[in-house]
Amino acid sequence: MIMEGILNNWKGFLKEGFTEEGTPDLKYYAFDWDDNIVFMPTQIILVDTQGKQVGMSTHAFATERTKIGKEEFEYEGHVIKGFAENPFRNFRVEGDNQFIKDAPKASLGPSFKDFKKCVEGASIFAIITARGHNRDTLKEACKKYIMSGFGGINTEEVIKHIKSYNKLAGISNDSSAPELVDKYLKLCQFSPVSNPEIAGNDPAAAASPEELKASELTKFINHVNEQVKRINKNITKGQTREIGFSDDDPKNVDYILSHFALRDQQGRFRKGGKKIKVKFTGQQNNG
């Protein structure tokens, strides 16, 4: 069950970028992709009791996934029996081209404003998604969003702050804007947890990605800590890093809270525990 504390913690959530003094504020962010940054048109393929294939949105899947294959239920005029063969075909490596086509057609999700602030501040981020595409496919979509100004992203602000970080790190800015964005995105982490590089041969990874998401968030935290050490000598002493994680799936959020001990033994939310802030962007289920 999603704790009320998460919802209360939305206020004053992380705003990445530079301080008024022109130094990095050491705030970083891990994003789920679907129904969080954006709403994609891609569908999971199920089968009904009549043997017909039925496409389900990722938004519906987040709330219905515990039922699929375990009990029959109604969905958009169909009685769903279970998964179709290769139900996540559009979310794996074989769906890379479709992902690149779908990304510009997506509508903005509840965390898009956070994503926009993050990239405009050139802050290091992670995409931790249940999808199984190639890492470079996710990176390409993010680059297209930045360079095209998708959703109002200010490309000039992105480039300006990339150059500011490079100056602190002693890195040359003698590159074109696309090249600077490429170098920036190489510092970010792209974690499609259903990809065999991460999930191995586990067929259940896309349906139950909580543990793998927690593992990838741990890797991101370690990566961020190394980057903070790298630039810390050039910024104001005493600053500490904060990391935000946002996801629309209640099971993922609940698992992250437990895994990183962000709740006490009574289940109460620990505000700002371990400098990790969690943002739940789905619908709270009180049932």
C-alpha contacts under 8 A as a table, 3 or more apart, distances in Angstrom:
res1	aa1	res2	aa2	distance
1	M	250	P	7.31
1	M	251	K	7.93
1	M	254	D	6.78
1	M	285	N	7.43
1	M	286	N	7.52
2	I	6	I	7.29
2	I	250	P	6.23
2	I	253	V	7.43
2	I	254	D	5.98
2	I	284	Q	6.81
2	I	285	N	7.68
3	M	6	I	5.78
3	M	7	L	7.54
3	M	267	G	7.76
3	M	268	R	7.31
3	M	269	F	6.76
4	E	7	L	5.41
4	E	8	N	6.44
4	E	269	F	7.76
5	G	8	N	4.97
5	G	9	N	6.05
5	G	268	R	7.30
5	G	269	F	5.12
5	G	270	R	7.86
5	G	271	K	7.61
6	I	9	N	5.03
6	I	10	W	6.82
6	I	269	F	7.07
6	I	278	V	6.51
6	I	279	K	6.34
6	I	280	F	6.69
7	L	10	W	5.58
7	L	279	K	7.29
7	L	280	F	6.99
8	N	11	K	6.62
9	N	12	G	7.38
9	N	13	F	7.09
9	N	271	K	7.21
9	N	277	K	7.67
9	N	278	V	7.64
9	N	279	K	7.42
10	W	13	F	5.41
10	W	279	K	6.26
13	F	244	G	7.92
13	F	277	K	7.40
14	L	27	K	6.60
14	L	28	Y	7.81
14	L	29	Y	7.91
14	L	114	D	7.89
14	L	242	E	7.86
14	L	243	I	7.81
14	L	244	G	6.52
14	L	277	K	7.77
15	K	27	K	7.05
15	K	114	D	7.07
15	K	117	K	6.63
15	K	118	C	7.11
16	E	25	D	6.77
16	E	26	L	7.44
16	E	27	K	5.12
16	E	28	Y	6.35
16	E	29	Y	7.95
16	E	117	K	6.24
16	E	118	C	5.07
16	E	121	G	6.03
16	E	123	S	6.17
17	G	24	P	5.99
17	G	25	D	5.99
17	G	26	L	7.68
17	G	27	K	7.21
17	G	117	K	7.37
17	G	118	C	6.55
17	G	120	E	7.39
17	G	121	G	3.86
17	G	122	A	6.51
17	G	123	S	5.86
17	G	161	H	7.91
18	F	21	E	7.70
18	F	22	G	5.56
18	F	23	T	5.26
18	F	24	P	4.35
18	F	25	D	5.30
18	F	121	G	6.53
19	T	22	G	5.25
19	T	23	T	5.43
19	T	24	P	6.13
19	T	25	D	5.68
20	E	23	T	7.53
23	T	235	I	5.97
23	T	236	T	7.16
24	P	165	Y	7.87
24	P	235	I	7.26
25	D	239	Q	7.47
25	D	241	R	7.62
26	L	228	V	7.27
26	L	239	Q	7.33
26	L	240	T	6.65
26	L	241	R	4.64
26	L	242	E	6.46
27	K	123	S	7.32
27	K	241	R	5.63
27	K	242	E	4.83
27	K	243	I	5.85
27	K	244	G	7.78
28	Y	118	C	7.65
28	Y	123	S	6.18
28	Y	124	I	5.93
28	Y	125	F	5.84
28	Y	224	V	7.71
28	Y	241	R	7.58
28	Y	242	E	6.25
28	Y	243	I	4.77
28	Y	244	G	6.29
29	Y	118	C	7.44
29	Y	124	I	7.27
29	Y	125	F	4.97
29	Y	126	A	6.46
29	Y	243	I	5.40
29	Y	244	G	4.59
29	Y	245	F	5.92
30	A	125	F	5.59
30	A	126	A	4.45
30	A	127	I	5.83
30	A	128	I	6.58
30	A	217	L	7.22
30	A	220	F	7.87
30	A	243	I	7.41
30	A	244	G	6.04
30	A	245	F	4.76
30	A	246	S	6.63
31	F	36	N	7.38
31	F	37	I	7.11
31	F	111	S	7.99
31	F	115	F	7.85
31	F	125	F	7.59
31	F	126	A	6.06
31	F	127	I	4.92
31	F	128	I	5.86
31	F	129	T	7.73
31	F	245	F	5.97
31	F	246	S	5.33
31	F	247	D	6.68
32	D	36	N	5.92
32	D	37	I	6.90
32	D	127	I	5.84
32	D	128	I	5.10
32	D	129	T	5.03
32	D	245	F	7.98
32	D	246	S	6.19
32	D	247	D	5.10
32	D	248	D	7.60
33	W	36	N	5.50
33	W	37	I	5.18
33	W	38	V	6.43
33	W	127	I	6.54
33	W	128	I	7.10
33	W	129	T	5.68
33	W	247	D	7.99
34	D	37	I	6.40
34	D	38	V	5.72
34	D	39	F	5.68
34	D	40	M	6.29
34	D	58	T	6.74
34	D	59	H	7.75
34	D	129	T	7.49
35	D	38	V	5.29
35	D	39	F	4.57
35	D	40	M	7.21
35	D	58	T	7.04
35	D	59	H	6.02
35	D	109	G	5.59
35	D	110	P	7.40
35	D	248	D	6.37
35	D	282	G	7.90
36	N	39	F	7.10
36	N	109	G	4.98
36	N	110	P	5.48
36	N	111	S	5.24
36	N	112	F	7.07
36	N	246	S	7.28
36	N	247	D	6.01
36	N	248	D	5.82
36	N	281	T	6.45
36	N	282	G	7.98
37	I	108	L	6.52
37	I	109	G	4.73
37	I	110	P	6.39
37	I	111	S	4.85
37	I	112	F	4.48
37	I	115	F	6.82
38	V	106	A	5.95
38	V	107	S	5.61
38	V	108	L	4.57
38	V	109	G	4.08
38	V	110	P	7.55
38	V	111	S	7.74
38	V	112	F	6.56
39	F	59	H	7.92
39	F	106	A	5.38
39	F	107	S	5.18
39	F	108	L	6.20
39	F	109	G	5.65
40	M	58	T	7.87
40	M	102	D	6.51
40	M	103	A	6.61
40	M	105	K	7.34
40	M	106	A	4.73
40	M	107	S	6.90
41	P	57	S	7.23
41	P	102	D	6.51
41	P	105	K	7.62
41	P	106	A	6.58
42	T	57	S	6.84
42	T	58	T	7.45
42	T	90	N	6.75
42	T	91	F	7.78
42	T	99	F	7.76
42	T	102	D	7.11
43	Q	55	G	5.29
43	Q	56	M	5.16
43	Q	57	S	4.88
43	Q	58	T	6.35
43	Q	90	N	7.16
44	I	55	G	5.53
44	I	56	M	5.11
44	I	57	S	6.47
44	I	58	T	6.95
44	I	61	F	7.77
44	I	87	P	5.57
44	I	88	F	5.50
44	I	89	R	7.81
44	I	90	N	7.38
45	I	53	Q	6.39
45	I	54	V	5.63
45	I	55	G	4.62
45	I	56	M	6.27
45	I	83	F	6.59
45	I	84	A	5.73
45	I	86	N	7.78
45	I	87	P	4.50
45	I	88	F	6.74
46	L	53	Q	5.57
46	L	54	V	4.99
46	L	55	G	6.13
46	L	56	M	7.05
46	L	80	I	7.08
46	L	81	K	7.74
46	L	82	G	5.86
46	L	83	F	4.27
46	L	84	A	4.53
46	L	87	P	6.33
47	V	50	Q	7.85
47	V	51	G	5.72
47	V	52	K	5.40
47	V	53	Q	4.43
47	V	54	V	5.60
47	V	80	I	6.02
47	V	81	K	5.94
47	V	82	G	5.65
47	V	83	F	5.70
47	V	84	A	5.00
48	D	51	G	5.33
48	D	52	K	5.48
48	D	53	Q	6.54
48	D	54	V	6.89
48	D	78	H	6.09
48	D	79	V	5.32
48	D	80	I	4.17
48	D	81	K	4.90
48	D	82	G	6.96
49	T	52	K	7.46
49	T	78	H	7.89
49	T	79	V	5.93
49	T	80	I	6.16
49	T	81	K	5.34
53	Q	84	A	6.61
54	V	78	H	7.88
56	M	60	A	6.54
56	M	61	F	6.51
57	S	60	A	5.35
57	S	61	F	6.16
58	T	61	F	4.82
58	T	62	A	6.22
59	H	62	A	5.50
59	H	63	T	7.32
60	A	63	T	5.58
60	A	64	E	6.11
61	F	64	E	4.96
61	F	65	R	5.16
62	A	65	R	5.91
62	A	248	D	7.53
62	A	249	D	5.39
62	A	250	P	7.81
63	T	66	T	7.54
63	T	249	D	7.38
64	E	67	K	5.65
64	E	68	I	6.83
65	R	68	I	5.40
65	R	207	A	6.90
66	T	70	K	7.57
67	K	70	K	5.27
67	K	71	E	5.50
67	K	72	E	7.38
67	K	73	F	7.61
68	I	71	E	6.40
68	I	72	E	7.40
68	I	80	I	7.50
68	I	81	K	7.04
68	I	82	G	5.05
68	I	83	F	6.76
69	G	72	E	7.48
69	G	81	K	6.16
69	G	82	G	4.13
69	G	83	F	6.53
70	K	82	G	7.56
71	E	81	K	7.07
72	E	79	V	6.31
72	E	80	I	5.44
72	E	81	K	5.14
72	E	82	G	7.62
73	F	79	V	5.36
73	F	80	I	5.38
73	F	81	K	7.37
74	E	77	G	6.57
74	E	78	H	5.51
74	E	79	V	4.42
74	E	80	I	5.99
75	Y	78	H	5.23
75	Y	79	V	6.27
75	Y	80	I	6.64
83	F	86	N	7.95
83	F	87	P	5.93
84	A	87	P	5.17
86	N	89	R	5.51
87	P	90	N	7.98
88	F	91	F	5.18
88	F	92	R	6.54
88	F	206	A	7.68
89	R	92	R	5.71
89	R	94	E	6.57
89	R	95	G	6.22
90	N	94	E	6.86
90	N	95	G	4.32
90	N	96	D	7.67
90	N	98	Q	6.96
90	N	99	F	7.59
91	F	94	E	7.70
91	F	95	G	5.57
91	F	96	D	7.55
91	F	99	F	7.63
91	F	131	R	5.07
91	F	132	G	5.73
91	F	133	H	6.34
92	R	95	G	5.27
92	R	96	D	6.80
92	R	131	R	6.18
92	R	132	G	4.16
92	R	133	H	4.59
92	R	134	N	7.81
92	R	194	S	7.32
92	R	195	N	6.84
93	V	96	D	5.23
93	V	132	G	6.10
93	V	133	H	4.31
93	V	134	N	5.79
93	V	195	N	7.41
94	E	97	N	7.63
94	E	133	H	7.64
95	G	98	Q	5.17
95	G	99	F	6.18
95	G	133	H	7.04
96	D	99	F	5.10
96	D	100	I	6.48
96	D	133	H	5.81
96	D	134	N	7.15
96	D	137	T	6.38
97	N	100	I	5.27
97	N	101	K	6.37
98	Q	101	K	5.00
98	Q	102	D	5.98
99	F	102	D	5.01
99	F	103	A	5.94
99	F	137	T	7.88
100	I	103	A	5.44
100	I	104	P	7.54
100	I	137	T	7.27
100	I	140	E	7.87
100	I	141	A	6.23
101	K	104	P	6.63
101	K	105	K	7.44
102	D	105	K	5.22
102	D	106	A	6.38
103	A	106	A	5.34
103	A	141	A	6.65
104	P	145	Y	7.74
104	P	150	F	7.68
108	L	112	F	5.92
108	L	151	G	7.07
109	G	112	F	5.35
110	P	113	K	7.32
110	P	281	T	6.19
111	S	114	D	5.21
111	S	115	F	6.29
111	S	246	S	7.35
111	S	281	T	7.29
112	F	115	F	4.88
112	F	116	K	6.00
113	K	116	K	4.97
113	K	117	K	6.23
114	D	117	K	5.19
114	D	118	C	6.04
115	F	118	C	4.93
115	F	119	V	6.25
116	K	119	V	5.46
116	K	120	E	5.99
116	K	152	G	7.93
116	K	153	I	5.75
117	K	120	E	5.11
117	K	121	G	6.06
118	C	121	G	5.29
118	C	122	A	6.23
118	C	123	S	5.43
118	C	124	I	7.72
118	C	125	F	7.45
119	V	122	A	4.63
119	V	123	S	5.97
119	V	124	I	7.92
119	V	146	I	7.66
119	V	158	V	6.05
120	E	123	S	7.78
120	E	153	I	6.95
120	E	154	N	6.45
120	E	155	T	7.21
120	E	157	E	5.30
120	E	158	V	4.25
120	E	159	I	7.98
120	E	161	H	7.21
121	G	157	E	7.12
121	G	158	V	6.11
121	G	161	H	5.70
121	G	162	I	7.79
122	A	158	V	5.61
122	A	159	I	7.73
122	A	161	H	5.47
122	A	162	I	5.39
122	A	165	Y	7.84
122	A	184	Y	7.38
124	I	184	Y	7.83
124	I	185	L	7.89
124	I	187	L	6.48
124	I	188	C	5.22
124	I	224	V	7.61
125	F	188	C	5.21
125	F	189	Q	6.44
126	A	188	C	5.74
126	A	189	Q	4.44
126	A	190	F	5.65
126	A	191	S	7.23
126	A	220	F	6.84
127	I	138	L	7.88
127	I	189	Q	6.37
127	I	190	F	4.94
127	I	191	S	5.80
127	I	192	P	7.64
128	I	190	F	6.45
128	I	191	S	4.72
128	I	192	P	6.07
128	I	193	V	7.06
128	I	213	K	6.30
128	I	216	E	7.03
128	I	217	L	7.49
129	T	132	G	7.97
129	T	191	S	6.28
129	T	192	P	5.02
129	T	193	V	6.13
129	T	213	K	7.42
130	A	192	P	5.79
130	A	193	V	5.22
130	A	194	S	5.73
130	A	205	A	7.41
130	A	206	A	5.23
130	A	207	A	7.94
130	A	209	P	5.94
130	A	213	K	7.83
131	R	192	P	5.03
131	R	193	V	6.32
131	R	194	S	5.55
131	R	195	N	7.21
131	R	206	A	6.64
132	G	192	P	4.82
132	G	193	V	5.98
132	G	194	S	4.09
132	G	195	N	3.90
132	G	196	P	7.55
132	G	206	A	7.71
133	H	137	T	6.46
133	H	138	L	7.30
133	H	192	P	6.07
133	H	194	S	7.74
133	H	195	N	6.07
134	N	137	T	5.27
134	N	138	L	7.03
134	N	192	P	7.25
134	N	195	N	6.96
135	R	138	L	5.46
135	R	139	K	6.41
135	R	190	F	5.46
135	R	191	S	6.58
135	R	192	P	6.57
136	D	139	K	4.82
136	D	140	E	5.95
136	D	190	F	7.84
137	T	140	E	5.07
137	T	141	A	6.37
138	L	141	A	5.21
138	L	142	C	6.39
138	L	190	F	6.62
139	K	142	C	5.17
139	K	143	K	6.21
139	K	185	L	6.90
139	K	190	F	6.87
140	E	143	K	5.06
140	E	144	K	6.19
141	A	144	K	5.11
141	A	145	Y	6.24
142	C	145	Y	5.03
142	C	146	I	6.26
143	K	146	I	5.12
143	K	147	M	6.04
143	K	181	V	6.93
143	K	182	D	7.42
143	K	185	L	7.72
144	K	147	M	5.23
144	K	148	S	5.76
144	K	150	F	7.82
145	Y	148	S	5.43
145	Y	149	G	5.90
145	Y	150	F	4.76
145	Y	151	G	7.87
145	Y	153	I	7.56
146	I	149	G	5.36
146	I	150	F	6.55
146	I	153	I	6.30
146	I	154	N	7.65
146	I	155	T	5.87
146	I	158	V	7.71
147	M	150	F	7.83
147	M	155	T	6.02
147	M	178	P	7.38
148	S	155	T	7.65
149	G	152	G	5.40
149	G	153	I	4.49
149	G	154	N	5.91
149	G	155	T	5.94
150	F	153	I	5.67
154	N	157	E	5.40
154	N	158	V	6.57
155	T	158	V	5.07
155	T	159	I	6.34
156	E	159	I	5.19
156	E	160	K	6.08
157	E	160	K	5.04
157	E	161	H	6.24
158	V	161	H	5.45
158	V	162	I	6.14
159	I	162	I	5.04
159	I	163	K	6.24
159	I	177	A	6.59
159	I	180	L	7.11
159	I	181	V	7.21
160	K	163	K	5.29
160	K	164	S	6.40
161	H	164	S	4.75
161	H	165	Y	6.22
162	I	165	Y	5.24
162	I	166	N	6.17
162	I	180	L	7.10
162	I	181	V	7.67
162	I	184	Y	6.79
163	K	166	N	4.95
163	K	167	K	6.11
163	K	173	N	6.02
164	S	167	K	5.17
164	S	168	L	6.48
165	Y	168	L	5.15
165	Y	169	A	6.24
166	N	169	A	5.02
166	N	170	G	5.89
166	N	171	I	4.69
166	N	172	S	6.62
166	N	173	N	6.76
167	K	170	G	5.06
167	K	171	I	5.91
167	K	172	S	7.26
167	K	173	N	7.70
168	L	171	I	7.70
168	L	231	I	6.64
168	L	234	N	6.16
169	A	230	R	7.44
169	A	231	I	5.95
169	A	234	N	7.88
172	S	175	S	7.83
173	N	180	L	7.47
175	S	179	E	5.87
175	S	180	L	6.11
176	S	179	E	5.16
176	S	180	L	6.21
177	A	180	L	5.08
177	A	181	V	6.27
178	P	181	V	5.12
178	P	182	D	6.19
179	E	182	D	4.97
179	E	183	K	6.30
180	L	183	K	5.16
180	L	184	Y	6.19
181	V	184	Y	4.96
181	V	185	L	6.10
182	D	185	L	5.22
182	D	186	K	6.27
183	K	186	K	5.17
183	K	187	L	6.97
184	Y	187	L	5.52
184	Y	188	C	7.05
185	L	188	C	5.00
185	L	189	Q	7.88
186	K	189	Q	7.58
189	Q	220	F	6.83
191	S	198	I	7.77
191	S	216	E	6.70
192	P	195	N	5.66
192	P	198	I	7.49
193	V	196	P	7.95
193	V	198	I	5.48
193	V	199	A	5.86
193	V	205	A	7.04
193	V	206	A	7.43
193	V	209	P	6.96
193	V	212	L	6.17
193	V	213	K	6.75
193	V	216	E	7.97
194	S	198	I	6.69
194	S	199	A	5.34
194	S	205	A	5.31
194	S	206	A	5.38
194	S	209	P	7.69
195	N	198	I	5.59
195	N	199	A	5.82
195	N	200	G	7.40
196	P	199	A	4.86
196	P	200	G	4.28
196	P	201	N	5.97
196	P	202	D	7.93
197	E	200	G	5.95
198	I	212	L	7.78
199	A	202	D	5.79
199	A	205	A	6.33
199	A	212	L	7.34
202	D	205	A	5.71
203	P	206	A	7.34
204	A	207	A	5.32
204	A	208	S	5.99
204	A	209	P	7.81
205	A	208	S	5.32
205	A	209	P	5.07
205	A	212	L	7.73
206	A	209	P	5.57
208	S	211	E	7.87
209	P	212	L	5.49
209	P	213	K	6.05
209	P	252	N	7.38
210	E	213	K	5.18
210	E	214	A	6.30
210	E	251	K	6.99
210	E	252	N	4.90
210	E	255	Y	6.24
210	E	256	I	7.61
211	E	214	A	5.15
211	E	215	S	6.25
211	E	255	Y	7.54
212	L	215	S	4.95
212	L	216	E	6.16
213	K	216	E	5.12
213	K	217	L	6.09
213	K	252	N	7.61
214	A	217	L	5.03
214	A	218	T	6.25
214	A	255	Y	7.67
214	A	256	I	5.99
214	A	259	H	7.13
215	S	218	T	5.12
215	S	219	K	6.49
216	E	219	K	4.98
216	E	220	F	6.23
217	L	220	F	4.94
217	L	221	I	6.18
218	T	221	I	5.09
218	T	222	N	6.33
219	K	222	N	5.15
219	K	223	H	6.12
220	F	223	H	4.91
220	F	224	V	6.04
221	I	224	V	5.12
221	I	225	N	6.16
221	I	243	I	7.51
222	N	225	N	5.09
222	N	226	E	6.40
223	H	226	E	5.24
223	H	227	Q	6.39
224	V	227	Q	5.02
224	V	228	V	6.09
225	N	228	V	5.10
225	N	229	K	6.33
225	N	241	R	7.89
226	E	229	K	5.18
226	E	230	R	6.33
227	Q	230	R	4.96
227	Q	231	I	6.55
228	V	231	I	5.45
228	V	232	N	5.54
228	V	241	R	7.59
229	K	232	N	5.13
229	K	233	K	7.52
230	R	233	K	7.33
231	I	234	N	5.63
231	I	235	I	6.92
232	N	235	I	5.38
232	N	236	T	7.63
232	N	237	K	7.42
233	K	237	K	7.79
236	T	239	Q	6.57
241	R	275	K	7.25
242	E	275	K	5.00
242	E	276	I	6.00
242	E	277	K	7.59
243	I	275	K	6.39
243	I	276	I	4.89
243	I	277	K	6.25
244	G	276	I	5.60
244	G	277	K	4.58
244	G	278	V	5.74
244	G	279	K	7.39
245	F	276	I	7.40
245	F	277	K	6.27
245	F	278	V	4.92
245	F	279	K	6.12
246	S	253	V	7.74
246	S	278	V	5.86
246	S	279	K	4.54
246	S	280	F	5.81
246	S	281	T	6.82
247	D	250	P	7.70
247	D	252	N	7.02
247	D	253	V	6.36
247	D	279	K	6.71
247	D	280	F	5.52
247	D	281	T	5.87
247	D	282	G	7.33
248	D	253	V	7.73
248	D	280	F	5.62
248	D	281	T	4.41
248	D	282	G	3.97
248	D	283	Q	7.52
249	D	252	N	5.43
249	D	253	V	6.43
249	D	280	F	7.56
249	D	281	T	7.75
249	D	282	G	6.11
250	P	253	V	5.12
250	P	254	D	5.92
250	P	280	F	7.17
250	P	282	G	7.01
250	P	284	Q	7.50
251	K	254	D	5.12
251	K	255	Y	6.05
252	N	255	Y	5.19
252	N	256	I	6.24
253	V	256	I	5.13
253	V	257	L	6.27
253	V	278	V	7.44
253	V	279	K	7.95
253	V	280	F	6.55
254	D	257	L	5.20
254	D	258	S	6.38
255	Y	258	S	5.15
255	Y	259	H	5.87
256	I	259	H	5.02
256	I	260	F	6.00
257	L	260	F	5.61
257	L	261	A	5.95
257	L	262	L	4.89
257	L	263	R	6.40
257	L	278	V	7.75
258	S	261	A	4.97
258	S	262	L	6.22
258	S	263	R	6.53
259	H	262	L	7.76
260	F	274	K	7.95
261	A	264	D	7.11
261	A	273	G	7.70
262	L	269	F	6.27
262	L	270	R	5.25
262	L	271	K	7.66
262	L	272	G	7.82
262	L	273	G	5.35
262	L	274	K	7.50
263	R	266	Q	7.65
263	R	267	G	5.35
263	R	268	R	5.26
263	R	269	F	4.55
263	R	270	R	5.10
264	D	267	G	5.30
264	D	268	R	5.48
264	D	269	F	6.72
264	D	270	R	6.67
265	Q	268	R	7.39
270	R	273	G	5.34
271	K	277	K	7.95
272	G	275	K	5.24
272	G	276	I	5.86
272	G	277	K	5.73
273	G	276	I	6.04
273	G	277	K	7.57
